[in-house]
Amino acid sequence: MLAVSRLNYPAEKYLGVANFYTDAHAEYLENLRTIIPCRWHTVAKAEAAFSEALLRGVPIWNVDPQNPAAMGMEKLCQRILGNVPQMQEKGGVFSRIKSWFAVSASA
């Protein structure tokens, strides 16, 4: 957490990802939340679905859209892309970079 605090970036802008998550990991996730106070996203453990997606060369949600891991990955991708309302916050470096490209494209 010391390294993160040195970045001088608001904690609410961070997103932690707990991968291969199962119900047995709930206690560990609570511990992580106390150590690193940010929003946490979980991606369920689904080795068979991930292996099949990798073998076929497609996203996991194309293999089994109802799989909890597929839904978790899709939600994570949407958050990264900024398509989730709570992630569309004003300010920040990425917002400025995005606005520069928007201005450059319109010129």
RAKA-V102276 format. One record per pair of residues at least 24 apart in sequence whose ideal C-beta (glycine too) atoms are under 6 Angstrom apart, sorted by sequence separation. I is the first residue (numbers start at 1). J is the second residue. D is the distance in whole Angstrom. If there is no record, write none. Layout:
{{I,J,D} {I,J,D}}
This chain:
{{14,38,4} {15,39,5} {16,40,4} {17,41,5} {18,42,5} {19,43,5} {44,68,4} {20,45,4} {44,69,4} {11,37,6} {15,41,6} {43,69,6} {11,38,5} {44,72,5} {43,72,4} {43,73,6} {1,36,6} {41,76,5}}
